[in-house]
Amino acid sequence: MNDPGAPNESTLRQRPTRVRWVIFVLACAASWLLYLHRYAWGVMKPSFHAENPELDDIAIGWLDSAFQAAYALGQVPGGMAGDRFGPRAMLSLLTLCGSLAVAGVAFVGGFWPFAGTRAVFGLAQAGVYPIVSKMTRTWFPLATRTSVQGFVTALGRIGAATAPIVIATVLMGMLGLTWQTTLIVLIVPGVVLAVAFWFIVRDTPREHPWVNAAECAEIADRLPTSLADDSIRAGEPPIVRKPGLTFKGVASVSVAMMLLYAFASTFQDQFYVYWLPSFLKDGHDFDLKEMGLFAALPLLGGALGGVIGGMLNDLLIRRWGNRRWSRALVALTGKTLAAGLVLVSVQMAEGHIALLVLVAARVFGDWSLPTQWAAVTDMGGRASATLFGLVNTIGAVGGFAANPIFGYLKREYDWPGVFAGVAAMCLLAAATWLFIDCTKKVVDD
């Protein structure tokens, strides 16, 4: 039986199909919906709290933590399930379960049922990004993969930014829906996407009935050897690795530094989500309407940064032919510039100017995100979803730790202390890329 991905004379004359771009659209939709669902809780939480006065602020905070803790715990198991059972089955299942769980709080009552529902939602969401990263690795050649991952991550930021508009402005405001009905409506796009994953996605291009041999050949043509892996040289026998994760030598250092990067990088994210609104309101006297509008701008800046960062990765790899340092330069430069701009912003006396500087800091900070995705899929090989889950777990731990640290810095040093903390963690994240070698795999393909 002929290998459908093997190029031959007939394949070279054949016009390639473009099924991978359908997969790209579904990956972007998953990223957008993931954050729309996640941020829905913050938008409808005031209404939820008003109807559940028996829950004080501390109890509401524990409901936030129920999601965060489950999200952290579910990362590695979700990634392992993606590696074991494939993206098609797991994305269909997790998208369906997550969509049902997002509305779960509308059907239960009492603290523990609320907390349990939030935890199920966190577990369902935990595996999606690790598995989507594996899918983009399988379906796209190395020459364009990081640009694709940049767009996918950007759609997540856009989903977060559009959540207040879709939920508060349209569904609850214009249509007058209750928060319970709003959450039920949010189930619909999730069910549609889950069905689309099952009927359209296949685990590899070769399994897909719509993909022809020419497209398989395009996807498999990752790059010339000198570009694809700096550790491989013409005329040398390939290195044979034993199956399974092998955290040894350079690979172990790279993984450790990637985990440190994920931990440190999360501090900037937590600042924008949980502290920027307070900074605009208390530090620069923005009213609630202004604060709600302008606090979303950095999320759009992050989306722009993700697209730029992905394209820069692919451009530098094509120009220089060195995958390790091309990726490292993008991430290191982005986080360093972000640190500097964060320090500049707190010196601005006018609030709108300070916000614009913070938007620029988010652009540079987030253009390292597709670099992280790409490096993890480079190092993870066929276990990339498992490694991605491990990295995301440490990132969630960083998110759990960031807010008490920011609270201490705010109490002791006011806003300059918080901003200095953000900048310091950005610089630490930047420094890790001096030691990360994405060409050293922890598992062979």
C-alpha positions in Angstrom: 0.0 0.0 0.0 1.4 3.4 -1.0 2.2 6.0 1.7 -0.3 8.9 1.0 2.2 11.4 2.3 5.2 10.2 0.1 5.8 12.7 -2.7 6.0 11.2 -6.3 5.5 12.5 -9.8 1.7 12.4 -9.5 1.8 14.2 -6.2 4.0 17.0 -7.6 1.4 17.6 -10.4 -1.5 17.5 -8.0 -3.0 20.7 -6.6 -2.8 20.4 -2.8 -6.0 20.5 -0.8 -6.3 23.1 2.0 -8.0 21.2 4.7 -5.4 22.3 7.3 -6.9 25.8 7.1 -10.2 24.4 8.1 -8.4 22.9 11.1 -6.8 26.4 11.7 -10.3 28.0 11.8 -11.5 25.4 14.3 -8.4 25.9 16.5 -9.0 29.7 16.5 -12.6 29.1 17.4 -11.7 26.9 20.3 -9.2 29.5 21.6 -11.8 32.3 21.3 -14.6 30.2 23.0 -12.2 29.1 25.7 -11.7 32.6 26.9 -15.2 33.8 26.3 -16.5 31.0 28.6 -13.7 31.7 31.1 -14.3 35.4 31.4 -18.1 35.0 31.5 -17.8 34.3 35.2 -16.2 37.6 35.9 -18.9 39.5 33.9 -21.9 37.9 35.5 -20.4 37.5 39.0 -22.0 40.7 40.4 -25.5 39.5 39.4 -24.7 36.0 40.7 -23.5 37.5 44.0 -26.6 39.7 44.3 -28.9 36.6 44.1 -26.8 34.6 46.5 -26.2 37.1 49.4 -25.4 34.2 51.8 -22.0 33.9 50.0 -19.6 36.6 51.3 -16.6 37.9 49.4 -14.4 35.2 50.8 -16.7 32.5 49.6 -16.9 34.1 46.2 -13.1 34.2 46.1 -13.0 30.4 46.8 -15.3 29.9 43.8 -12.6 31.7 41.7 -10.0 29.4 43.2 -12.0 26.3 42.6 -11.6 26.9 38.9 -7.9 27.8 39.1 -7.0 24.8 41.2 -8.8 22.4 39.0 -7.4 24.0 35.9 -3.9 23.5 37.3 -4.5 19.9 38.3 -6.0 19.0 34.9 -3.2 20.2 32.7 -0.9 17.2 32.6 -3.7 14.6 32.6 -5.5 16.5 29.8 -2.3 16.7 27.8 -1.6 13.0 28.3 -5.1 12.1 27.2 -4.6 14.2 24.1 -1.4 12.3 23.3 -3.0 9.0 24.1 -6.4 9.3 22.4 -5.8 12.1 19.9 -7.1 15.6 19.4 -10.3 14.6 17.6 -11.8 12.7 20.5 -10.5 14.8 23.3 -11.3 18.2 21.9 -14.8 17.0 21.1 -15.3 15.7 24.6 -13.6 18.6 26.5 -15.4 21.3 24.5 -18.8 19.7 25.1 -18.1 19.1 28.8 -16.7 22.6 29.3 -19.7 24.2 27.6 -22.1 22.3 29.8 -20.1 23.1 32.9 -20.0 26.9 32.2 -23.7 27.0 32.8 -23.7 24.6 35.7 -23.9 27.3 38.3 -27.4 28.2 36.9 -28.7 24.8 37.9 -27.3 24.2 41.3 -27.5 25.9 44.7 -25.3 26.1 47.8 -21.5 26.7 48.1 -20.2 23.2 47.6 -22.3 22.5 44.5 -21.2 25.9 43.1 -17.6 25.1 43.9 -17.9 21.6 42.4 -19.4 23.0 39.1 -16.6 25.5 38.9 -14.0 22.8 39.4 -15.5 20.6 36.7 -15.4 23.6 34.4 -11.7 24.1 35.2 -10.9 20.4 34.5 -12.6 20.6 31.2 -10.8 23.7 30.1 -7.4 22.5 31.3 -6.7 20.1 28.5 -7.9 22.2 25.6 -4.8 24.4 24.9 -2.3 21.5 25.3 -4.3 19.5 22.8 -4.8 22.4 20.4 -1.0 22.9 20.5 -0.5 19.3 19.5 -3.0 19.7 16.7 -1.2 22.7 15.2 2.1 20.8 15.4 0.6 17.9 13.5 -1.2 19.8 10.9 1.2 22.6 9.9 4.8 22.6 8.6 7.5 24.1 10.7 7.9 27.0 8.3 4.4 28.4 9.2 3.6 26.7 12.4 4.6 29.5 14.8 2.6 32.1 12.8 -0.4 29.8 13.1 0.1 29.4 16.8 0.4 33.2 17.1 -3.0 33.6 15.5 -4.6 30.9 17.7 -3.3 32.5 20.9 -4.5 35.9 19.7 -8.0 34.6 19.4 -7.9 33.7 23.0 -7.2 37.4 23.9 -9.9 38.5 21.6 -12.3 36.1 23.3 -11.5 37.6 26.7 -11.9 41.2 25.4 -15.2 40.5 23.7 -16.7 38.7 26.7 -18.1 41.9 28.4 -19.5 43.0 25.1 -21.2 39.7 24.2 -22.4 38.9 27.7 -23.1 42.2 29.4 -23.8 44.5 26.5 -25.7 42.2 24.1 -27.2 39.3 26.0 -27.9 40.9 29.4 -28.1 44.5 28.3 -29.8 44.7 24.9 -31.7 41.4 25.1 -32.5 41.6 28.8 -31.5 38.0 29.6 -30.9 36.9 33.2 -27.4 35.7 34.0 -28.8 32.2 34.2 -30.3 32.4 30.7 -27.1 34.0 29.4 -25.0 31.1 30.6 -27.4 28.6 29.0 -27.1 30.5 25.7 -23.3 30.2 25.9 -23.7 26.4 25.7 -24.9 26.6 22.1 -21.6 27.6 20.4 -19.7 25.1 22.5 -22.0 22.2 21.4 -21.7 23.3 17.8 -17.9 23.4 18.0 -17.7 20.0 19.7 -19.8 18.5 16.9 -17.5 20.2 14.3 -14.4 18.8 16.0 -15.8 15.3 15.8 -17.0 15.4 12.2 -14.2 17.5 10.7 -11.0 16.9 12.6 -8.7 13.9 12.3 -5.7 13.2 14.4 -3.3 13.4 11.5 -3.6 14.7 7.9 -3.1 11.2 6.5 -6.2 10.0 8.3 -8.4 12.7 6.8 -10.6 11.7 3.8 -10.5 15.3 2.4 -6.7 15.6 2.4 -4.9 14.6 -0.7 -1.3 13.4 -1.0 0.0 16.8 -2.2 -1.2 18.5 1.0 0.3 15.7 3.1 3.6 16.3 1.3 3.3 20.1 2.0 2.7 19.5 5.7 5.5 17.0 6.0 8.0 19.3 4.2 8.9 21.0 7.4 12.2 22.7 6.4 15.6 21.8 5.1 17.7 19.8 7.6 19.8 22.8 8.6 16.7 24.8 9.6 14.6 22.0 11.0 17.0 20.9 13.7 20.3 22.5 14.4 21.5 19.3 16.1 21.3 17.2 12.8 24.0 17.5 10.2 24.2 15.9 6.8 25.9 12.6 6.7 25.4 11.9 10.4 23.2 9.0 11.5 20.0 10.1 13.3 20.0 10.0 17.0 17.8 7.2 18.2 15.9 8.0 21.4 14.0 5.6 23.6 10.3 6.3 23.8 9.0 8.3 26.7 10.0 11.6 28.3 13.8 11.7 28.7 14.7 14.8 30.8 18.5 14.5 30.5 21.3 16.9 29.8 20.4 20.0 27.8 16.8 18.9 27.5 16.4 18.8 31.2 17.9 22.3 31.6 15.6 23.6 28.8 12.5 22.1 30.3 13.4 23.5 33.8 14.0 26.9 32.3 10.7 26.7 30.4 8.9 25.9 33.6 10.5 28.9 35.3 9.5 31.0 32.3 5.9 29.9 32.6 5.9 30.7 36.3 7.4 34.2 35.9 5.5 35.2 32.8 2.1 34.6 34.4 2.7 37.5 36.8 2.2 40.0 34.0 -1.0 38.3 32.9 -2.3 38.4 36.5 -1.6 42.0 36.8 -3.6 42.9 33.7 -6.6 40.7 34.7 -6.8 41.5 38.4 -4.9 44.7 39.2 -5.1 47.0 36.2 -8.8 47.9 36.7 -8.0 48.9 40.3 -5.0 50.9 39.1 -7.1 52.8 36.6 -9.9 53.5 39.1 -7.9 54.2 42.2 -4.6 55.4 40.8 -6.0 57.6 38.0 -9.7 58.2 39.0 -11.3 56.5 36.0 -15.0 56.1 36.5 -16.5 52.6 36.2 -17.6 53.1 32.5 -14.1 54.2 31.5 -12.4 51.5 33.5 -14.5 48.8 31.9 -13.8 50.1 28.5 -10.1 50.8 28.7 -9.2 47.7 30.8 -10.0 45.6 27.7 -7.5 47.4 25.5 -4.4 45.5 26.7 -6.2 42.2 25.8 -6.4 43.4 22.2 -2.8 44.5 22.5 -1.9 41.0 23.6 -3.8 39.6 20.6 -1.8 41.8 18.2 1.5 40.8 20.0 0.7 37.1 19.5 0.3 37.6 15.8 3.4 39.7 15.5 5.5 37.3 17.6 4.4 34.2 15.6 5.3 35.9 12.3 8.7 37.1 13.7 9.6 33.6 14.7 9.0 32.1 11.3 10.7 35.1 9.5 13.9 34.8 11.6 14.0 31.0 11.2 13.8 31.4 7.5 16.4 34.2 7.4 18.9 32.8 9.9 18.3 29.1 9.8 18.9 28.8 13.6 15.7 27.8 15.3 16.9 28.0 18.9 18.2 31.5 18.8 15.5 32.8 16.5 12.9 31.8 19.1 15.0 33.0 22.0 15.6 36.4 20.5 11.9 37.1 20.0 10.9 36.0 23.5 13.9 37.7 25.3 13.4 41.0 23.4 9.6 41.0 24.0 9.8 40.4 27.8 12.7 42.9 28.2 10.8 45.7 26.4 7.7 44.8 28.4 9.6 45.2 31.6 10.9 48.7 30.6 7.5 49.9 29.5 5.8 48.8 32.7 8.3 50.8 34.7 7.8 53.8 32.4 4.0 53.6 32.7 3.9 54.0 36.5 5.7 57.3 36.1 3.1 58.8 33.8 0.9 61.4 35.5 -1.9 61.2 33.0 -3.9 58.0 33.2 -4.7 57.6 29.5 -1.0 57.9 28.6 -0.1 55.4 31.3 -2.7 53.0 29.8 -1.3 53.4 26.3 2.2 52.6 27.6 0.7 49.5 29.3 -1.0 48.4 26.1 2.4 48.6 24.3 3.9 46.6 27.2 1.2 43.9 26.6 2.0 43.8 22.9 5.7 43.1 23.6 5.0 40.8 26.5 2.6 38.6 24.5 4.6 38.3 21.4 6.6 35.7 23.3 3.5 33.5 23.8 3.6 31.8 20.4 7.4 31.4 21.0 6.5 29.4 24.1 3.9 27.3 22.2 6.4 26.6 19.4 9.3 25.7 21.7 7.1 23.3 23.7 5.9 21.6 20.6 9.5 21.5 19.3 10.8 19.9 22.5 7.8 17.7 23.2 7.7 15.7 20.0 4.8 13.3 19.9 4.3 13.9 23.7 3.9 17.7 23.1 0.5 17.9 24.7 1.8 16.3 27.9 4.7 18.7 28.0 2.4 21.6 27.3 0.2 20.5 30.1 3.2 20.4 32.5 4.2 23.9 31.5 0.7 25.2 31.9 0.5 23.6 35.3 3.5 25.6 36.5 2.0 28.7 34.9 -1.2 28.2 36.9 0.9 27.8 40.1 2.5 31.2 39.2 -1.0 32.7 38.8 -2.0 31.4 42.2 1.1 32.9 43.8 1.1 36.2 42.0 -1.8 38.0 43.6 -0.8 37.6 47.2 2.6 38.9 46.3 1.1 41.9 44.4 -1.1 42.5 47.5 2.0 42.6 49.7 3.8 45.0 47.3 0.8 47.2 47.1 0.5 47.4 50.9 4.1 48.1 51.5 5.2 50.2 48.4 1.9 51.2 46.8 1.6 51.0 43.0 5.3 51.6 42.2 6.0 48.4 44.2 3.4 46.4 42.2 4.8 47.7 38.9 8.4 46.9 39.9 7.3 43.4 40.8 5.8 43.0 37.3 8.9 44.3 35.6 11.2 42.1 37.7 9.3 38.9 36.7 9.3 40.0 33.0 13.1 40.3 33.2 13.3 36.9 34.9 11.2 35.4 32.2 13.4 37.0 29.5 16.6 35.6 31.1 15.3 32.0 30.9 15.6 32.1 27.1 19.4 32.3 27.3 19.2 28.6 28.5 16.3 27.2 26.6 17.3 25.1 23.6 14.1 24.1 21.7 16.0 21.8 19.4 16.6 19.3 22.2 13.6 17.0 22.3 12.5 15.2 25.5 10.8 12.5 23.4 11.4 11.3 19.9 8.8 11.4 17.2 
